[in-house]
């Protein structure tokens, strides 16, 4: 059989030879499993032939055949929803079987033990920079200790300035 690309000029066949123009969809490698078994088992559960199932889902019978044989997956969310409606299942279940559902949210990562030890936030840019440094844990702990000490000093300075501004701290600076 000769292959012809869609939109290309069809070659002149030799006498006695037939040229087939085939439109290939979803030609990427599809791993066997979820969608094929979802459609096949679901169709059997509702006791429908491929023809009746295809008509109910508004697709071609050959599409159902290819779905069940792992030849392809659905092209659109609307096809998946139509199949889910025919089977009477939740849309989210069908979308997941078709590989069209959004990925499950990842488990939140535990903060680094030193971040917890020094009461810091993993979203702090300085903390992220320390964690990204290519260094041993002893040096990393020294960095965190130093950063925590600087934060505490800055907080004490801010507290002192706030008290001084209110006139509640009669320190050496206000006596002058």
Secondary structure, 3 states (H helix, E strand, C coil): CCCCCCCCCCCCCCCCCCCCCCCCCCCCCCCCCHHHHHHHHHHHHCCCCHHHHHHHHCCCHHHHHHHHCCCCCCCCHHHHHHHHHHHCCCHHHHHHHCCCCCCCCCCCCCCCHHHHHCCCCCCCHHHHHHHHCCCCHHHHHHHHHHHHHHHHHHHHHHHHHHHHHHCCCCCHHHHC
